[in-house]
Amino acid sequence: MRRILTSFWLLSLTSVAESATVWQLYNHCSSAFVQSYMRHANARGHQTSHCLTDFLMQLDSHGRLQLENAMTGKFVCFNKRQRLTIRSEGSDEKCFFRERLTPNGYTEFESAWRPLLFLGFNRKGRFQDPSQYKWKRRCFSFTKLRREISSTALKHCSLRENPPLRSQQRVSEADRQRAMYDAVRESLLSEIRALP
């Protein structure tokens, strides 16, 4: 009996080590996902382009988190002019955020470097000036979609991704909202689903 339990624990530990939790951040102002590539970040990503939109969340001992792109290992940070940038090294204070939950259930990311400096994107998916936080709260609100993936799939882009066609880009707002609702619902159900 003891041997069976030991092998069960070893199997469960190896399965934990072989998977990773990634987040996708849906911005409510641009109706798209946050993506990072090269030295830029915007909120024009599609849910299926995992190479650009998957982020690993790393917490430190002070409860601050970092947004690290799962594929490239680069971090989303603020620069000294309070603009958004992508950095290879994430140890700087400007790369840490505090997660805040709004009364509506959305997530906001406040800089740990400067209080009241929030991460946000405008309707076109570009960086939103943090001074507009009081007037454009929706542009600083995110919905997190959480997925478990294998650690081997973490470093490889899927080859089946195709760029969207122009006709596919003209999706109505109702279709977008329905797709977002379905994605959030599936994400929440996967968290509470019973393990085999």
C-alpha positions in Angstrom: 0.0 0.0 0.0 2.8 2.4 0.9 4.5 1.8 -2.5 1.3 2.6 -4.3 0.9 5.9 -2.5 4.5 6.8 -3.0 4.2 6.2 -6.8 1.0 8.2 -6.8 2.7 11.2 -5.2 5.6 10.9 -7.6 3.3 10.9 -10.6 1.3 13.9 -9.2 4.6 15.8 -8.6 5.9 15.1 -12.1 2.6 16.2 -13.6 2.7 19.5 -11.7 6.3 20.1 -12.8 5.4 19.4 -16.5 2.7 22.0 -16.6 2.5 25.8 -16.3 -0.3 28.3 -15.8 -0.5 31.1 -18.3 -2.7 34.1 -18.4 -4.2 36.0 -21.2 -5.3 39.6 -20.5 -8.4 40.8 -22.3 -8.7 44.6 -22.3 -12.2 46.0 -22.3 -11.5 49.2 -24.1 -9.9 47.7 -27.2 -11.9 44.4 -27.0 -8.7 42.5 -27.7 -5.9 40.7 -25.8 -2.7 42.2 -24.6 0.3 41.0 -26.7 4.0 41.7 -26.6 6.4 41.4 -29.4 9.9 42.7 -30.1 10.0 45.8 -27.9 6.3 46.8 -28.1 3.2 45.9 -26.2 -0.4 46.6 -27.3 -3.9 45.3 -26.9 -4.7 44.1 -30.4 -4.0 40.4 -29.9 -6.3 37.5 -30.7 -7.1 34.7 -28.3 -5.6 32.1 -30.6 -2.2 33.8 -31.0 -0.7 32.2 -27.9 2.9 33.1 -28.9 2.2 36.8 -28.3 -0.7 36.8 -25.7 0.4 34.2 -23.1 1.9 35.6 -20.0 3.5 34.0 -16.9 2.7 35.7 -13.7 5.6 35.8 -11.2 4.9 36.9 -7.7 7.6 38.1 -5.3 7.5 38.0 -1.4 5.9 41.5 -1.3 2.8 40.4 -3.3 4.0 42.2 -6.5 3.7 40.5 -9.8 5.5 40.6 -13.1 4.0 40.1 -16.6 6.5 37.9 -18.5 5.7 36.7 -22.0 5.6 32.9 -22.0 7.4 32.5 -25.3 10.1 35.2 -25.3 10.7 35.6 -21.5 10.5 39.4 -21.8 8.8 41.6 -19.2 6.1 44.3 -19.5 7.5 47.4 -17.7 7.1 51.2 -17.5 10.0 53.4 -18.5 11.2 56.5 -16.7 8.7 58.6 -18.7 5.8 56.4 -17.5 5.3 54.8 -20.9 5.0 51.1 -21.6 8.1 49.2 -22.7 9.3 45.6 -23.0 12.5 44.6 -21.3 14.7 41.5 -21.2 15.5 41.9 -17.5 12.6 42.2 -15.1 14.4 42.9 -11.9 13.8 46.7 -12.0 11.1 48.2 -9.8 9.4 49.6 -12.9 8.5 46.0 -14.0 6.4 45.1 -10.9 2.7 45.6 -10.6 0.0 45.2 -8.0 -3.2 43.5 -8.9 -6.4 45.3 -7.9 -9.9 43.9 -8.3 -12.7 46.3 -9.1 -16.2 46.1 -7.6 -17.3 44.8 -11.1 -14.9 41.9 -10.9 -12.3 43.2 -13.4 -8.6 43.4 -12.8 -6.5 46.5 -12.8 -2.7 46.5 -12.7 -1.1 49.4 -10.7 2.6 50.0 -10.9 4.5 49.1 -7.7 7.1 51.8 -8.8 4.6 54.7 -8.8 1.3 54.6 -7.0 -1.8 55.5 -9.1 0.1 54.6 -12.3 -2.1 52.0 -14.1 -1.6 49.8 -17.1 -4.1 50.6 -19.8 -4.9 50.6 -23.5 -7.1 52.8 -25.7 -9.8 51.7 -28.2 -7.1 51.2 -30.9 -5.1 49.0 -28.6 -2.3 51.5 -28.0 -0.9 52.5 -24.6 -3.4 54.7 -22.7 -2.0 57.7 -20.9 -2.2 56.9 -17.1 -3.4 60.4 -16.3 -6.7 59.5 -18.0 -7.5 56.8 -15.4 -10.3 58.8 -13.7 -12.1 59.4 -16.9 -11.5 56.2 -18.9 -11.6 53.5 -16.2 -12.8 50.9 -18.8 -9.5 51.2 -20.7 -7.6 50.1 -17.5 -9.8 47.1 -16.8 -8.8 43.6 -17.8 -10.3 40.1 -17.6 -7.8 37.3 -16.9 -8.2 34.0 -18.8 -6.2 31.2 -17.2 -5.0 28.1 -18.9 -2.9 25.1 -17.9 -0.4 24.0 -20.6 2.5 21.6 -20.7 5.9 23.0 -20.2 7.0 21.6 -23.5 4.3 23.5 -25.4 5.2 26.7 -23.5 8.3 27.4 -25.6 6.8 26.4 -29.0 4.4 28.4 -31.1 1.6 26.5 -32.7 1.9 26.2 -36.5 -1.8 26.3 -37.1 -2.1 30.0 -36.4 -3.1 32.0 -39.4 -3.5 35.8 -39.6 -7.1 36.8 -39.6 -8.7 37.9 -42.9 -10.1 41.4 -43.4 -13.7 40.0 -43.5 -13.1 38.1 -40.2 -11.9 41.3 -38.5 -15.3 43.0 -39.0 -17.0 41.0 -36.2 -19.9 42.7 -34.5 -19.6 43.8 -30.9 -22.3 41.4 -29.9 -20.3 38.5 -31.3 -17.2 39.7 -29.5 -19.0 40.0 -26.2 -20.5 36.5 -26.6 -17.1 35.0 -27.4 -15.6 36.8 -24.4 -18.4 35.5 -22.2 -17.8 31.9 -23.4 -14.0 32.2 -22.9 -14.4 33.5 -19.3 -17.0 30.9 -18.5 -14.8 28.1 -19.8 -11.8 29.5 -17.8 -13.9 29.6 -14.6 -15.4 26.1 -15.2 -11.9 24.6 -15.8 -10.8 25.9 -12.3 -13.7 24.3 -10.5 -14.0 21.1 -12.6 -13.3 18.0 -10.5 -10.0 16.3 -11.0 -10.0 12.7 -12.1 
